[in-house]
Every structure is written in structure tokens, then in C-alpha cells.
Amino acid sequence: MEQNTSLQQQLLEAGVHFGHLRKKWNPKMLPYIFAEKKGIHIIDLNKTVDTLQEASAALKQIAKSGKKIMFVATKKQAKEIVSECARRVNMPYATERWLGGMLTNFNTVRKSVKKMQSIEKMLNDGSAESLTKKERLTLTRDKDKMEKVLGGIAQLGRLPAALFIVDIGHEHIALAEAKRLGITTFGMVDTNSDPNKIDFPIPANDDATKSIAIITNYITAAITEGLAERQAAKDEESTTEEVDNEAEKKAARLQAEAESEGGRRRGEGGGGDRNRGGGGPTKRRVPGNRRPAGGGGR
């Protein structure tokens, strides 16, 4: 309870409770609105804490299972915060511009990423030295342009398991693509958005930098815990396998020693029997004329 109170206090100081003007509100946000003050809706921080903890627990389990979580935030005030948090946990992110079809046309996007990586490799290993200065400059510009948009998903080999979105109204294309593909969605929802469009809505002010930072950092901390638990489970499993392998080797070694000892004893026992049975040469009966019994009177 004290932890929840402390979290509430931090959210209050960050201005998470400030919503939009009353005239811009979405009626579906009514369950998450605490009051109205000077024409501005105030978000219920109790609901924010509950939904934030629920979303964090779900994201922790996804990270623990080894799946990818993609961060999406192209708003000016959220770009740096979200990209930094995503890099901290080695997760993909899109903070410059959401390319249409980034999820639904993923194979084509992967081709663009491979092209970007091949150009980068060409420029780094010196194979571009044979090109003219103008061609090298064109390649560099193309690489920079692609890296700006695709740099965050360069290591994404398959579709992510979840999306964390800042301002679902602003990122409606990403949300629609995720929904179409059945990808789980998490996101900050302000009073002007529809919380029913997202799987795990977090009612919060999605315009203030401090508000975005505190929510994103809390989510990132949960993902970090999930990754740490996964690593600990892997280490424990490898240790168990090593102990089992060592035990198997020891058992095999003892069995081999026992078998060799048994063979040696059997060999010694066979030699003793031969010595006991060989007291002298065996007399052979020489065949000859045998006198018939009782036939000596003729």
C-alpha cells in the first residue's frame, strides 16, 4: 500500500493526472476521470496505478518469455525518452516516423533494412573506395535517411509480440496494424482517446515530458526485471545440466572401473582352476590285443 502511495505521489508530481479540455474529451474515458477543474478533466490516479501495474506485469512476462516489445512514439516530446528506454532494454522502437506497413508488410521492410545494412558494410570495409566521390556521397545520404527511420528496427528479425504506444490517437496507424495482426497493445491514453481500442490502456497525460518519462521508465523497469529473470533461469538451467552431465560421467566412470575389476577377478579365478586341475600328465591308454575274458584255457 505504501508503495502504491509513493507511486501515486510521483505520478502527481509529474502531472500525469492532467487531461484535456472538457470539449475535447472522449465519453468512453469516463471511468478513468476523477473530476473536472476549470474546464480540464482530472485523471483518477488510482486507476492509473492499477492499470500501470497490470500492464507492467504483462510486459514483464512477455520479456521473460524472450519475445520482443516494440516502442512507438513519434511525438516530439516523447522521441528521446522512448528511444533511450528502448535501447536500454535492447528492444526495437520507432520514434521518427511510422512507415505504413511496418508490421503488415514486414517482409518488404526487412528488405529495406538489409539494404541499409549492406550499404553500411560497404562503406565501412572500404569496398566503396572504388566508387566515385559523388556515388559514395549518394550512398551515405541514402544510408542516413534509412537509418533515421529504420535504425530502431534493424535488429528485429520477426514481428514483435507487443507494442507500447505513447498517444494512441497520434499513432493510430501503428495501432490499426497491430490490431489486424493480433499483436498485444499497451499504451498511454489521454482523456481525448478511446481506451477500448487498446488491450492494456494506461490513463495518463501523454503530452507532458515528465508524464511520458515516468510511465515509460516504469514500464522499462518491469521489462528489465523480466529479462533478468530469464537470464537467471537460463544460468540455473545450464548449471543443472552441467551437474547432471558430471554425475553421468562419474557414474559411467565407476561402472567402467567395476567392469574392469570384475574381469580381472574372473581372470585370476580361471588361472587358479587350471592350476588345481593340472597335477600331472594324463596317462593315455594304448590300444592292443585285449584278451577276452575267460578265454585263456584254449
C-alpha positions in Angstrom: 0.0 0.0 0.0 2.9 2.4 0.9 4.5 1.6 -2.5 1.2 2.5 -4.3 1.0 5.7 -2.3 4.6 6.6 -3.2 3.9 5.8 -6.8 0.8 8.0 -6.7 2.8 10.9 -5.3 5.4 10.6 -8.0 2.7 10.5 -10.7 1.0 13.5 -9.2 4.3 15.5 -9.1 4.9 14.6 -12.8 1.5 15.9 -13.8 0.2 12.6 -15.0 -3.3 13.5 -13.8 -3.9 16.4 -16.2 -6.2 15.6 -19.0 -7.5 17.6 -22.0 -10.2 20.3 -22.1 -13.7 19.1 -21.5 -14.8 19.9 -25.0 -12.1 17.6 -26.4 -12.9 14.6 -24.2 -14.0 11.1 -25.3 -17.0 9.9 -23.3 -15.5 6.3 -23.2 -12.8 7.7 -20.8 -15.5 8.5 -18.2 -14.5 5.6 -15.8 -10.9 7.0 -15.7 -11.8 10.6 -15.0 -11.8 11.7 -11.3 -13.2 15.3 -11.7 -13.2 18.4 -13.7 -11.4 21.6 -12.7 -11.5 24.9 -14.7 -12.7 23.1 -17.8 -10.0 20.5 -17.7 -10.6 16.8 -16.8 -8.5 15.3 -14.0 -7.5 11.7 -14.4 -8.1 9.3 -11.5 -4.5 8.3 -10.4 -5.8 5.2 -8.5 -6.9 3.8 -11.9 -3.6 4.9 -13.4 -1.6 3.0 -10.7 -3.8 -0.1 -11.1 -3.6 -0.2 -14.9 0.1 0.7 -14.9 0.9 -2.3 -12.6 -1.3 -4.6 -14.6 0.5 -3.6 -17.9 3.9 -3.8 -16.3 3.2 -7.4 -15.1 2.1 -8.4 -18.5 5.1 -6.8 -20.2 7.4 -8.5 -17.7 6.0 -11.9 -18.6 6.4 -11.2 -22.4 10.0 -10.1 -21.8 10.7 -13.2 -19.6 9.4 -15.4 -22.4 12.1 -14.0 -24.7 9.7 -12.1 -27.1 10.2 -8.6 -28.4 8.3 -5.5 -27.3 8.3 -2.6 -29.8 8.2 1.0 -28.5 6.3 3.5 -30.7 6.3 7.3 -30.1 6.8 9.8 -32.9 5.7 12.9 -30.9 8.4 15.5 -30.5 8.3 15.4 -26.7 8.4 11.6 -26.5 11.1 10.7 -29.1 14.3 10.9 -27.0 12.7 9.4 -23.8 11.3 6.4 -25.6 14.3 5.7 -27.8 16.6 5.8 -24.8 14.4 3.4 -22.8 14.1 1.0 -25.7 17.9 1.0 -26.2 18.4 0.3 -22.5 16.5 -3.0 -22.7 17.6 -3.8 -26.3 14.1 -3.6 -27.8 13.0 -2.2 -31.2 11.5 1.2 -31.5 10.0 3.7 -34.0 10.4 7.3 -33.0 10.9 9.2 -36.2 8.1 8.2 -38.5 5.8 5.2 -38.7 6.2 3.7 -42.1 2.8 2.5 -43.4 3.0 -1.3 -43.5 5.9 -1.6 -41.0 4.1 -4.5 -39.5 1.6 -5.7 -42.1 4.2 -5.5 -44.9 7.1 -6.6 -42.7 9.0 -8.7 -45.3 9.4 -5.6 -47.6 10.5 -3.5 -44.6 13.1 -6.2 -43.8 14.5 -5.9 -47.3 15.0 -2.2 -46.8 16.8 -2.9 -43.5 19.1 -5.4 -45.3 19.8 -2.9 -48.0 20.7 -0.3 -45.3 23.0 -2.8 -43.6 24.7 -3.8 -46.9 25.4 -0.1 -47.7 26.8 0.4 -44.2 29.0 -2.6 -44.6 30.2 -1.4 -48.0 31.1 2.0 -46.5 32.9 0.5 -43.5 35.0 -2.2 -45.2 36.4 0.0 -47.9 34.7 -1.6 -50.8 33.1 1.7 -51.7 36.6 3.3 -52.4 36.4 2.2 -56.0 33.3 4.3 -56.5 33.4 8.0 -57.4 33.1 10.7 -54.7 29.5 11.5 -55.9 28.4 7.9 -55.7 29.8 7.5 -52.2 28.1 10.7 -51.1 24.8 9.4 -52.5 25.2 6.1 -50.7 26.0 7.9 -47.4 22.9 10.0 -47.8 20.7 7.0 -48.5 22.1 5.2 -45.5 21.5 8.1 -43.2 18.0 8.6 -44.5 17.1 4.9 -44.0 18.8 4.7 -40.6 16.8 7.6 -39.3 13.5 5.7 -40.0 14.6 2.0 -39.8 17.5 2.2 -37.3 15.3 1.3 -34.4 14.1 -2.0 -36.0 17.4 -3.0 -37.6 17.7 -6.0 -35.2 14.1 -7.0 -35.4 14.1 -10.4 -37.2 10.4 -11.2 -36.7 7.2 -9.5 -35.7 7.1 -8.2 -32.1 4.8 -9.8 -29.5 3.6 -6.4 -28.2 3.5 -2.7 -28.9 3.9 0.0 -26.3 2.4 3.2 -27.7 2.6 6.8 -26.4 -0.7 8.6 -27.5 -2.8 6.0 -29.3 -4.6 8.8 -31.2 -1.4 10.1 -32.8 -0.2 6.6 -33.6 -3.5 5.3 -35.0 -1.8 3.6 -38.0 0.5 1.5 -35.8 -2.4 0.6 -33.6 -4.5 -0.5 -36.6 -1.7 -2.7 -37.9 -1.1 -4.3 -34.5 -4.8 -5.0 -34.1 -5.0 -6.5 -37.6 -2.1 -8.9 -36.8 -3.4 -9.8 -33.3 -0.4 -8.1 -31.6 -1.0 -7.2 -27.9 -1.1 -3.4 -27.4 -0.1 -1.3 -24.4 -0.3 2.5 -24.4 -0.8 5.8 -22.7 -4.4 7.0 -23.1 -5.4 10.6 -22.5 -8.9 11.9 -22.0 -9.4 12.6 -25.7 -8.8 8.9 -26.7 -10.8 5.7 -26.8 -9.4 3.2 -24.3 -11.4 0.3 -25.8 -9.1 0.4 -28.9 -6.2 -0.9 -26.9 -5.6 -4.1 -24.8 -3.9 -2.5 -21.8 -4.8 1.2 -21.6 -2.9 3.4 -19.1 -4.8 6.6 -18.4 -2.2 9.4 -18.3 -1.2 12.7 -19.6 0.5 11.9 -22.9 1.6 15.4 -23.8 3.9 16.3 -20.8 7.5 15.2 -21.0 7.7 14.3 -17.3 4.5 12.3 -17.5 5.8 10.3 -20.5 9.1 9.8 -18.8 7.8 8.4 -15.5 5.4 5.9 -17.3 7.9 4.8 -19.8 10.6 4.3 -17.2 8.3 2.3 -15.0 7.4 0.0 -18.0 11.1 -0.3 -18.9 12.0 -1.3 -15.3 9.4 -4.1 -15.5 10.9 -5.3 -18.8 14.4 -5.3 -17.3 13.2 -7.5 -14.4 11.6 -9.9 -16.9 14.9 -10.1 -18.9 16.9 -10.6 -15.7 14.6 -13.4 -14.5 15.0 -15.1 -18.0 18.8 -14.8 -17.8 18.8 -16.2 -14.2 16.6 -19.2 -15.3 19.0 -19.8 -18.2 22.0 -19.8 -15.9 20.3 -22.1 -13.5 19.3 -24.5 -16.3 22.9 -24.6 -17.6 24.2 -25.2 -14.1 21.8 -28.1 -13.6 22.8 -29.5 -17.0 26.5 -29.3 -16.1 25.8 -31.1 -12.7 23.8 -33.8 -14.5 26.5 -34.3 -17.1 29.1 -34.5 -14.4 27.0 -37.1 -12.5 26.5 -39.1 -15.6 30.3 -39.1 -16.4 31.1 -40.1 -12.8 28.6 -43.0 -12.9 29.9 -44.1 -16.3 33.5 -44.0 -14.9 32.6 -46.0 -11.8 30.7 -48.6 -13.9 33.7 -49.0 -16.2 36.0 -49.4 -13.2 33.7 -52.0 -11.7 33.5 -53.9 -15.0 37.3 -53.9 -15.4 37.7 -55.1 -11.8 35.2 -57.9 -12.3 37.0 -59.0 -15.5 40.4 -59.1 -13.7 39.0 -61.2 -10.8 37.4 -63.6 -13.3 40.8 -63.9 -15.0 42.5 -64.7 -11.7 39.8 -67.2 -10.7 40.2 -69.1 -14.1 44.0 -69.4 -13.7 43.6 -71.0 -10.2 41.2 -73.6 -11.5 43.7 -74.5 -14.2 46.5 -74.9 -11.7 44.4 -77.1 -9.4 43.2 -79.4 -12.3 46.7 -79.8 -13.8 48.6 -82.1 -11.2 50.4 -84.3 -13.8 50.3 -85.6 -17.3 47.3 -87.7 -18.2 48.0 -91.3 -18.9 46.8 -92.5 -22.3 45.6 -96.0 -22.8 47.5 -97.7 -25.7 45.2 -99.9 -27.8 46.4 -103.5 -28.1 45.2 -107.1 -28.3 42.9 -107.5 -25.4 42.5 -110.9 -24.1 38.9 -112.0 -24.0 37.6 -112.6 -20.6 37.9 -116.3 -19.6 39.4 -117.2 -22.9 42.9 -118.4 -21.6 42.2 -122.2 -21.5 42.4 -123.0 -25.1 
